[in-house]
Each structure stands twice: as structure tokens, then as C-alpha cells.
Amino acid sequence: MSTNLFSSSFIPDLQKREGFVRWQSPSNIALIKYWGKFGVQLPKNPSLSFGLSEAYSQTSIKYSSKEADKANHKFYFEGKENPVFGKKALRFLDDLDIVFPFLKQLDLNIESKNSFPHSAGIASSASSMSALALCLCSIEQEVIGSLQDEFDFYMKASYVARLGSGSASRSVYSGFCVWGEIFELIESSNNYAVPFTYEVHPLFMQLRDSILIVSDSEKAVSSRAGHALMDGHPYAVARIAQSKQNMTWLIAALLQGDTDRFIEVVENEAMSLHALMMSSKPWYSLLHPNTLRILNTVRAFREKSELFICFTLDAGPNVHLLYTQEDEIKVLQFIEDELLEFCVERKVIHDKIGFGPKRID
């Protein structure tokens, strides 16, 4: 790995250069949650996730040598200028001078779109920021000639994605992924995510994720603000210890095909995340009454049917229902019969474990 992989003072003279890159990158769902940051977008505890298949962002960048003294960067979301998304993306680019100094020499026309609706309980920042990071790394490949090694390419993409959104660092890899230092993976890092390199039991490689849309409204408290409330949180030390213990147990479950331990850890992580929100100062809750109705109904159904089915939650009210392909017909019927009544306009998005990002030529 090059020593200047993540930073450089070299500013090339890019005359008459132009090109086009496009990447499609998935969102991901964390099974072990990270909550709280330190430094520049570094996690207070490690996390483990898997990438989705149908929920993704597609980002394209048309680049050319700058025509004015200052490079001109434009951002469009789903064909239109979006002030909120655009401001975040362009501010992100401005902060990347050390990582990509060549951006000062290029005009960029960035277009992004999602395969899923905004506020659907899917981490759009993970997919959009990872797609943008992958595009920027491809531009570096083309105009500088670096990042020819695949390992370096994805490591830098994960590092850059992390600067935009912590969970985005995990979206540049397929399958299961770890972000944050853990004893079990010597290559793990707080600076970027790494693929989970152990052989996962085949049962968990066919995971399905049905996302039950309890609310499609904007969250009352952003994830960024929620992370900040972990500074000085009375349970912060205990949470870090809990996440590391849960990580050890979940890794063992993934390798052994232990569904009981998987359910125990994943649901514990989801409820702990929201318990941290409710015990913050000031406290807040993102759960909806129908969220709790769904959780209780899922638990009752699992006890009655003895199927492998469990839930997880992101920082919001919507429920991710996890199960395997072999039980899909029974679970979909259960969703139809007992859960859709708790969803806004009976909305549900069906997804599954995916194969990671891909460049689209």
C-alpha cells in the first residue's frame, strides 16, 4: 500500500482532460451498530453489516479541465438541482483537497439517483457517498494513473466514503463487512472498512431483508445530531464494551450457522441503539407506536412458527425484517396477513444480501 494513498500535496497540470465515470453502490444494514464518533468521522465502536441488492445509488461524474480560475462543481439529484443534497456533496468535495488535489483542476458535473424513495428507512447516505467516492477514485485512476491495484482502490474508496458518511465506508464491499478495529480481524481499521474474510455459513448468505415502512417522514433528530449526543453519554463506556462482546458472539454465529445467537445479538443491538437515544441528554425517541407493534408481532410469530426470523432497526422507526430464502413464502404471507396494517399505506420494500458496487460503462 502506498504511503500517500490517503493524502498528497501533488497538484497535476491537467490540460485538455475530460472523461465520464459512473458507479452503482448499495446501501447496507448494520447488524452490529456504531453510535458515536471521535476525531474526523471515526467510530467509537466497531460495526458489522451486509450490503443490500435492490437498494442502491447510481452516481455519474462528467469531468473536464477547468475553464475558469476556480474549478466549477455542480450536483444534480434525480435530474434536478437539490439544494440540501447538493450542499452536502459539494461541501464534501471541498474537504477533499488533500485526498484528491487534482479536483482543483477539474470541472465536475455530478448526477445521482436512488433506486428507493427518500425516507424509506434505507441509509441513502451510505449508498450515495460510497458511489461518489468510487467515482472519484476512478477519476484518479484515469487522470493520475494511480490506484491500479484493486486492493488499494477499494481501501481508498472506503476511506473517502467514510469522510462523507461513516456507514458509507461499508458499502464499497460485497457481502458482510466490518468497520472499526476488532480483535478478530487483524486488518480491521477505524479509517476504512474491510470485507469480512471468514467463511460465513451458507444459511446467512441467503438473507432476505423486508423493510417495513412505518413512517416516511423526515426524522425529528438527524443521525449526525444523535451521534454527537454520545459525547458524555452516561452509558457510553458500557455501550462500547457491549458492542465488542456482541461482535464476538455474532461472528461466531455467522461461522457456525447459529440462528438463535444471531437473533439474540441482532435484536439486542437494535434495541440498544434506541435505548441510547432515549437515555441521551436531551432524550429523544425515533420509534413509532406501530414500530413496537411490529416487533411484538414478529416475536410472537417466531415463537409460534419456530422459523428463523428477526428484526433490526436503523436510527428511525422503520423495521428491517431478516429471514432466509427457504422461508420466504411463509414470511411474505406473514407480512401480508399481520404486518402491513402497521405500515404507512401498507408500504414494504423487499431486498436481500447483495454483491457489492459495480462500475457501469
N, C-alpha and C positions, 0 to 999 in steps of 0.2 A: 504494500500500500504506500502510495506516495506521501511524503511528509507534508506537502502543500495541497492535499486533497480537498481540505475544507476552507482554505484561505489562500490568497495570493495577492501580491502587490503589482503583478504584471498586467499592464493595460495594453492590449494589442492595437495596432493601427489597422482597422478593418475598413478597407476601401472597396466599394462596389461588391458587397456581400449581401446576398439575400437567400432566403430559403423558407421552408414550411415544415413544421413538425406537429404531430397530433398523437396524444396518448389517451387511452381509456383506463381509468383506475377505479377499483371498487371501494365501497365503504367497508367497514369491519365492525364486528360486535365483540366487545371485550367480555371475557369470562372472569378474569381477574381484573378488577377496576383500578385505575390510578386516580387519585384525588388529592390534589395539592401539588404545587410546583416550587422549585427554588432556582436561583440563578436565571439563566435565559432559557425558559421553556424546558427545564429538566424535571423529571418526575420524582416526587418524594417517595414513591414506592413503585415496584415493577408491575407490569401488566401483561396479560396474555390474551390474545384474540384470535379469531379466524375471519378471513375475508369473505365477503358475500359474492354472489354471482350476478344477480339481476340488478342490484342497486349500485350504480356506478356514475362517475362523472366523466365526460369527454371534453378534453381541453385541446385547443389548437393554437399555435402561435405562428404568425407570419412575421418574419424578421427581415430587416434590411439595414444597410448602413445609414446612420442618421443623416438627415437633411439639414438640420439646424445645429446651432451651437450645443443645445441640450437635447438629449435623446427624448423622443416622444413615445410614451407608452399609453395605449388605450385598452380598455377592458369592456367586453360585452358579455352579458349573461342571457342565454337563450334568445339571441338575436337582438337584444336591446341593451342600451346602457342602463346599468343598475347602480345607482349612487352608493348604496350600502355595501354590496359585494365588491364593487369597483374600488371604493376607497380602501377596503381591507387588502385587496390584491395588490393595488399599486403601492400602498404603504409597505407591504411585504417586499416588493421588488426594490424599493428604495433602501431597505435594510440589508440588501444582499451585495453591497459593493465589494466587500472583502471576499465573499464566496465566489461571485461572478463579476469580476471587474470589467469584463468585456461588455456588460449590459450598458455601460455609459456610451458605447459606440453604436448602439443599435436602436432603431425604432421598432417597437413591438406592437402588433395588433393581436390581442388575446381574445379568444372566444371560448366560452364554457357553457355546458348544458348538463343537466342531470337526467337520469332515466327514471327518477322518482320525484314526487312533489315535495316542495319545501315544507318543513314542519311535519314530516311524516314519521318522526321517530327514528330516522336514519341519519347517521352522522355525515352530513353533506360536507362539512369542513375537512373530514378525513379523506373523502374521495376527491374533492376539488383541489385541495392543497397538494395531495400526492400526485395528481395528474399534472398540475402546474410544475412541480419540482422535476418530474420526469421529463417534461418538455424542455426545461431549462438545461438539464443535463445532456439531453440530445443536442441542443444548440451548441453547448460547449464541445461535444464530440465533433461537430461539423466545422465549427469556425476556429477552434483551437487545436483540435486533433488529440486531445487528452481523453481520459475515461474510456479507453478502448478495452480495458479489462472489465468483464461483466461484473465481477465481484466489487470492484471499485465504483462502477457506475451505480449500482443499486445501493451501495452503502452511502454514497454521497446524496443520492436522491432521497433516501430515508432521513439523512441528517438535515437536508434543506426542508423537506416536508415538515419535520418536527418544529422548525422555527416558525412555521405558519400555523400549525395545529399539532399538538402533541400526539393525538390519535392518528394523524395522517402518516406519521413515521412507520406505522404498522401496515399501511395499505400498499406499500410498494412490493410486498412479497405475497406469494400464494400460500394457501393453507393456514396453518397455525403459526403464530408469530409472537415474539417476546420483545418488549421494550422496557429497559431498566435492568440494572445489574442484579443477577441472581446467582447463587452458588452452583445451581445445577447446569448452567450454560456458561462455560468459561469465556466464550466470545461475546456474551451479552454486554450491553453498554447503556448508559444513560443518554449518550449523544445520538444514538440511532437505534433502530430496531434490527433484529436479526431473525432469520427463519428458525422455527423450532425444528431442530435437526434430528431428534429422536424419531423412531418409527412409531407412529400413532396407530392404535388398534383400529382395524378396518371399520368397526362399528361407528367410530366417530368421524370417519372420512366420508360418511354419507349423511351428515347432519342436515336437517331442514330447519329453516327459521321463518315462521309466520309472524309477521309484525302486526299486532292488533292496534288499530289507531283509535285510542280512547279520546284524544283531543288533537286537532290540527291547528291549534292556536299557538302563537309565539309563547315561549317560556317566560314566566314572570321574572326569573333570575337567570342570567346567562351562565354558561359553564365557566367562562373566564372569571366572573364575579364569585362563583361558587368555589373555584379553586383557591382564590385569594382568601376566602374565609377559613381555610385550613391553617393559615398562619396564626399560631397561638391557640389553635383549637384544643380544648381540654382532653380530647381523646386521640390526638394526632399520633403520639408515640405508640399507643395501643393499636391503632389502625395499621401503622407500618408493620408492626410485628404480626398482626393478624393476616395481612396480605401475603407476607412471606411464608407463613405456615400454610395458608390456603394454596399458594403457588406450589409448594412441595406436594401437598395432597392431590392437587389437580393433575400435576404432571404424572404422578403415579397412576391415577385413574385413567388418564389418556393412554398410557402404555399398556395397562393391564385390561382395559375394557371394563372397568369397574363403574357401572352406571349409578349405583347407589351413592358412591362417594362423589361422582361427578355432580349429581343432583344436589347433594348436600352443600358442596362448595359453591357451585354456581348461584344457587338461590341465596345462600348466606352472603355472598359478595354483593348481589343486587340489593338486598335489604340493608346491608351495612352502609352502602353508598348513600341511601336515602336517610338512614339514621344519622349519618354525619351532617347532612343538610339540616335536619330537624334539631340537631344539638349545636348548631353554629350560633354565633352571636353577631348579628341578629339571626334568629332561627327562620327557616322558611321550609316549605314543602312543595314539591312538584307533583306529588301523587294526586290522583283524582279519585273520588269515591268509587268510580267504576273500575279503576285500576285494582283496588283491593278486592272488589267483587270477582274480577277475573282470576286473581291469584288464589283466592279461596276455592273457586270453582275448579281450577286446574289441580289443586292439591287433592280435592275430593275425587275428581275423575281418576287421578293416578292411583289413589288407594283402592278404588273400586275396580279399575281395569287392569292394574298391575303392568301398565305399559311404561316404557321409558319416555317420559315427557317431563319437561321442567320449564321454568321461565327465567329470563333475566331482564334487567331494566337498564337503560342508559339514564342520563340526567334529564328525565322527563317522565310523563305519565304513561307513555305507550309501552306495551308489553311485547317482548320477543319470546315467542313460544318455540322451544327447541325439541326436536324429536328426530327419528331416523326414517330413512326411506321405506323400510319394511313396514312401518306403522302408519304410513302417510294417509292411506284411505280412511282408516279409523279416526285419526286425529282430525282430518279435514271435516269429517262428518260431525265430530265433537265440536269443532269450531262453529260450524253452521248451526247446530242444534242449541248450543249452550253459551257461546261467547259473543257472537255478532251483535246480540242485543245490547251489549255494553260498549259497542264501538260507534263512533260518530258516523252516521249514515252507513252503518254496517261495513265500514272500510277495513280491509285487511290486505297486506302485501305479502305474497308467498315468495320466499327466497331459499337459498341453500348455500353451502360452502362452495367457494369458487376457486378459480385457477389463477388469480392474481391479475396484475395490469398487463396491457399489451399495447404496443405501438401500432397505429393504424396508418398505413401509407396511402 
